[in-house]
Amino acid sequence: MMRRAIALLLIAVAGAVACTSIDDKRTPAYQVNIRLNRVGLWDTYGVHGMGDYRVFSLRKKQPSNFPFTANTYTGFAGVLLLMGYDFTTQTYNTPVAFEIACPVENRVDVTVDYNADTFEAVCPKCGSRYNVLEGGGAAVSGTAYERHYGLTRYRVTADNGGYLITN
């Protein structure tokens, strides 16, 4: 009887732990390489205050006047660059970046929109909402929340007075 109770407890604990993990690798892995490390690039195309954001998409040519090169890659559907909280360094007011393809829909033509009032990224198709300011791209509601999906995170590394965004 005691072994059965212990086994059931272990199964319950394993289930609870599994429910807290976030799947942020659902979106197909495409190369990311955005260089904002030359003089003036970070000043012009970077993010400078908490919640400030910019979207980079080679496919949509966003920003329209960005100097895309043959070595610029913007992931599967594009990249959301945001001044927020970085879990890896536990630092506020630092640039963070996410894939803009909704992991529920997983299509290049269904991308999240950033809501500057709520500091969330929202999928216009499934309605999932993601905390990108402080939550590392984890879903806070909708189908993505129910399925434990999160936005794919990209690396943002300081370099030469600006930043590099890579995967």
N, C-alpha and C positions, 0 to 999 in steps of 0.2 A: 504494500500500500504506500509506504514511504517513497519507494523508488518511482512509482507512478506519479506521485505528487511532485517530486523533484523533476521528473521528465516534463511534466506539464508546465512547471514553472520555467524551465529552460526554454521550452518552445515559446512561451509567452514573452520572455525577455528577448529572445532572438527576433520574434515578430515585431516587438516594439522598437528594437534597434534598427531593423530593416526599414521601418516606416519613417525613420528620421533621416535617412540618407537621401540626398538629392541627386537625381540623374541629370547632370549638366553636359553630357556628351552625346545627346541624341542627334544633334545636327551634324550632317556630314562634315568631315574635317577638310577644310580648304585652307590654303596658305593665307596668312595675314602678315603683311609687312607695310606699315605706314610709318614713314620717317618724318618726324616733326622736329628734327635736331639740327637743321641748318638755321643760320641767322634769319630771324624774322618769321620763320615758319610757325614756331610755337606761339609767338605773339599774335599772329594772324589767324591760325587755325586751331590753336589749343583751347583749353578750358581754364578759367581763371578763378572762379568763385564757387563755393559749395552749391551744387545743383546745376551749375552751368554745363551745357552739353553741346555736342556736335555729332552729326552722322556722316560717316564716310562710306560711300558705295561707288565702286568703279562701274558697276552695272547701270546705276542711275546717274552717274557723273555728279555725285554730291561730295563735297560742296562744288558748285558749278565752276568756280574759278580756281580750284585746287590744282597744283601742278603734278598731276598723275604722271608717273614714269613707267617704263617697261618692268621695273622692279617693285611696283606698288601692287599689293594684293589686299583685298578687303573681305576675305572670308567667304562664306557661303552666300549670304545675301547682303552683308554690309556690317559695319562696326559702329556701335554707339560708344562714344567717348564721353565720359562724365567726370566731373570733379565730385568725389564722394569719399567713402570709407573703404580702405583696403584691409581685408582680413589678414593677408599674409604679413603685413607690417604693423597691423593694428593702429593705423594712422588715419586721422580725418584730414580733409582738405587735400587729397591726393588724387591724381587721375586714375580712373579705372575704366576698363573697356569690356564690352559684351557683343556677342553675335546678335544681330537684329532679327534673324529668322525665328519665328515662334517654334519652340520644340514640340508643341502639340501638332501643329500643321506640317512642319518640316518641309516647307516649300520656299523657294527664293522669292516668290511673289506675295507671300503672306508674312509681313514684317511688323514687329511691334513699333508702336509710337510712344515717344517719351512724353509724359504729362508733367510739365514743370510745376503745376500746382500741387500735385500729390507726390512727386518725385518717384513715380512708378512708370514702368514700361507696360503698355497695354496692347494685347492682340485684338485687332478689329474684327477678326473672324470668330475665334472661340471665346473671347472675352477674358482670357486669363490675364492676371495682373502680376507683375514681378517687381520686387523691391530692389532697385538698382543703386539707390543712394547709400544705404547702409546694410542691405541684406544679401549682397553678393550675387544678385540675380535670381534669388530663390522666389518661387511663386508664393503669392499671398492669398490668391483666390482663383476660382475657375477650374477648368479641367486640368491644367498644369499642376495646381495645388493638390487636387485629388490624386493625381498620378505621381506626385513628387518629382516633377520636372523643373529644371532651372535653366536659365540662359547660359550658354557657353561663355566662359570668361577668357579674356586674352591678357597677356602680359603687357604691362606698361613700364618701361625701364627708362630712368633718367639717362640722358646722353647729351653732352656738349651744349648745355643750356636749354635743352628741349627734351623731347621724349621719343622713344621708339615703341610702336605697338606691334607685337608679334604673337605667334601661338607656339 
